[in-house]
Amino acid sequence: MWNYAGVSDNGIYEPKNDDRILCGTEFTGYGTIQGQTENYYISAVFDGVGGMQDGFRAAQISAEFLSQYNQSGLNRKDIRLMLENVNQAVINAQNDFGLPNGMRTTVAGIYADSGKLFVFNAGDSRVYRFRENRLEQLSKDHSLVQDLLDSGQITQEEAMHHPKKNVIFKCIGHEEVLCPRIIESDFQNNDILMLCSDGISDVMTRNQLEQILRCHQKNLFRACMILKETAIQLDSSDNMSVILIQKKDGE
C-alpha cells in the first residue's frame, strides 16, 4: 500500500499558482491531497515556467493528461511515450490559444508498480528518496546550475545562491520532442519519496529537508505542511508544491 500527502500553494509573493500536483488521478493547484492506494501508483509535480503568460495552463493540462496513465503494467517505453504525449498536448494547446511561447512547465514524478520504480523529470522540479533517515536526490535537474556543478565550476553552496539558478534547458512545451530523463530505481518498505517544485528546493538545503522528514516521517500530511511553512519562513519567492509518498507493506 502507498500512503501519500501533498500540498500546493501560491506562496506569499505570487498572486496565482503556476504549480500543480498529481497523486494518482487526483490533482490540484490550490490546497492539499492525501490518501492511500494499492499496488500501482503515478504521481508528479508540475511547475509552470515563470515569465510565461500561461505557465499555469501548461501545468494544468499536463496534470490532467498524466492522470489518465494511472494504471498497472507500464514500462520505461510506455512512460517515455506518455510524457511525449503530454508534451504534444501542451504544444497543441499553445497553437489553439495562440501562445506559441507562452505555455511551458517542468515535471518531476514517479511511477511504481509490482516492485518497479521509475523516476522521470524535465526541468528543475525534483524527486528525492528518504531511506533509513538519509535523503538522496534521484532526479537530476536540466539546468545551467546543474551543468556548472557537473563541470566542477561551482560548489553546492554556490549553487544555492547562483543568480541564474532558475535557467533551465528542458521542460514540457519547449520543443517538439521532450526527451525526458527516466531512470529505474527501487523502493523498500517505509521509504518516503518526496516530489517538489523549486519553491521548496531552492530555499532549503538537503540537510534541512532531511531533518524535517526525520522528525515527521510518521505523519506525511504534517511533514508536507511543515515543509511548506519552512519554505515561507525562509522567504521563498515562488509557488511551492511538495508530495510525500510512503510504501507501507502489510497495512
N, C-alpha and C positions, 0 to 999 in steps of 0.2 A: 504494500500500500504506500502511496505517496501522500504526505501531508504538505500543504502549501499555503502561503500567505503572500500578499503583495500590496503595495501602495504606490499610487502615482499622484503627484501634486505639482501645481504650477510654481510653488516656491514663493518667496517674499518679494521678488523684484519683477517677475514676469506676469503680465496681465492675463495670459492664457497658457494652457498646457499643450506643448507640441509632442509630449511623450504619450505612449500607450503601453499598457502591459497586457499580456495574454497568458492565461492559465487554462489549458485545455481548450474549451470552447467559449470561455468567458473572457471578455476584455473590457478595459476601461481606461479613461484618461483622467478621471476625477474620482478619487476615493480608494476603497480597499476591496480586495478579493481574498477569500480564504476558504479552504475546504479540504476534501480528501478524494483520491481517485485510485482505482485499481489498475495494476499492470501497466499498460502503455500510457504515455503522457507527453504532451508537447507544451512548451512554454517559451515566451520570448519577451524582450523589452525592445521598444522602438523609440527612437529619439529623432523627431522631425528636425531636419538640419536648420540651424539658426541662420537668419537672414533670408531664408526662402519665404516667399509670400504665403505658401500653403504647405509648410512642412508638416503641420498637424494633420492635414488631409492625407498625406503620404503615409504617415504613421497609422492613421485610422484604416485606410484601405489595406495596408499590409497586415494589420492585426485581424481584420475581418477575413481576409483571404487565407491567412495561415491557419486560422481556427478550423477551417474545413479539412485540414490534414491531421486532425486529432484522431488517429486510427492506428490499428495494430499492423505490424509486418513491414514497416518502412525500412529501407536500407539506405546506404550512402547515396546511391544513384537517385533514389526517389527524393531524398532530401535536397539534393542539388537541383533536380527538376522543379521541385516545389518552390524553392527560392527564386529560380529563374522565372517561374510563372508569376510569382509575387512582383518581381521586378518589372515584368512586362505589363502587369495590371496597372502599376503606378505610371509607367510610361504612357500607356493608353489613356489614363486619366489626365495626364498632362496635356495630351493632344485634345481631349474632349473639352477641357476647361480653358484651353488656350494659354497654358502656362508651361512652355517647354523647358524652362529652367527653374520653376517655382515649387516643385514638389519632390522632395527627397527625404529619406530617413535612414538612419542607421538601424541595424538589427543585431541582437545577440540572443541566442536561445539554445535550448536543448531538446532532444527527442530521446526518450527512454522506452525500451520495450524488451522484455524477455532477456534481461541481463545485459543488454547492449545500451550504451550511452553515446549519442552523437552530440557534439558541441559545434555550433555554427555562428559565424558573425561576419558582418561587413560594416566597417567603421570603427568607432571607439567606445561603443557600449560593450559591457564585459560580462564574462561568466567566470565565477570562481568556484572552487570546491573546498569546503571546510571539513577536514577529516582529522580525528584524534587531536582536536584543538589547534590545528595548523591550517592556515588559509593558503591556497595555491591558485594562481590565475591560470585558467585553462584556455581562454581565448587569447588572441593577440591582436592588438589594435592595428588598423590600417591608417597610420597617421605619420606626420612629419616627426613628431617627438619619438615615436617608436623606432623609426629609421635612424634617428640620431643616437638613441640608446643602443640599437643593434650594432652600430658602427663605432661605439665607444666614445662618441664626441661629447656626450653629456652623461651625468650621473642620474640615479633615480631621484635624488633630492632636487637637482636642477630641472628634471622633467616636470616635477610638481608645480613649478613656478615659471615654466617657459612661456614667453609671450605669444608663441604660436602653437600652444598645446591643443587648440581646437581645430587645427588644419588637418583634414582627413582626405584620403585618396580614394576611398571606395564607400559607396552607400547605395541603397535601393533608389532607383530612378535616375542615377547619374549617367549610366551607359547602357547600351542595348543588351550587353552580356554582363551579368553581375560578377560571376566567378567568386562566390563567397568562400571563405575559409571553412572547411569542415574537418574535424578531427574525431576519431573514435577513442573514447576514454573508458573509464569503468566507474562503478559505484559500489559501495558497501553499505550494509545496514547502518543507519544513523548518520551517514554522510549528509551534509547540507550543501545544496547547490545554491549559489547566490548570483542572480542576474541583476545588473543595474545600469542605469544611464550615467553619463559623466557628471551629472549634477551631484551624484554621490561620490564617485571615484576620484573626481578632480580635487576635492577638498579634504579627503580622508586618506591617511596612509594605510598601508596594508596592516600594520600593527594595530591601528585604531579599529579597523573593520574586524580584525581577528578578535580583539578584546571584547567587542560588543557581542559577537557571536558566541564567544566562550561563556560569557555571563548569562546569555539569554537563549541558549540553544534549545531549551525545553519549551519555549513559547515563541513560535515563529512570528505570530502576529505582533507581539510586543517587540521583538527584535527589529521587525520592519519599521515600526513606528519610532523606535529609538534611533535607528539609522537615519531616518528622515529628519528627526528633530536635531540630531547631532550635526547633520549637514547644514541645517538652518543656522545653528549656533556658530558654525564655522564660516558663516557668511557666504554660503553657496549662492551664486548669482543666476543659477539656471533652474529649469524644471528638474524634478528629481523623482526617480522611479526605482523601486527595488522589489524583487521577488525572491523568496526563500522557499526551497523545496527540499523535503527530507524523506528518505526511504526508511520505512519502518516495517520490517518484516514481522509477521506473527501478530499483527494487530487486527 
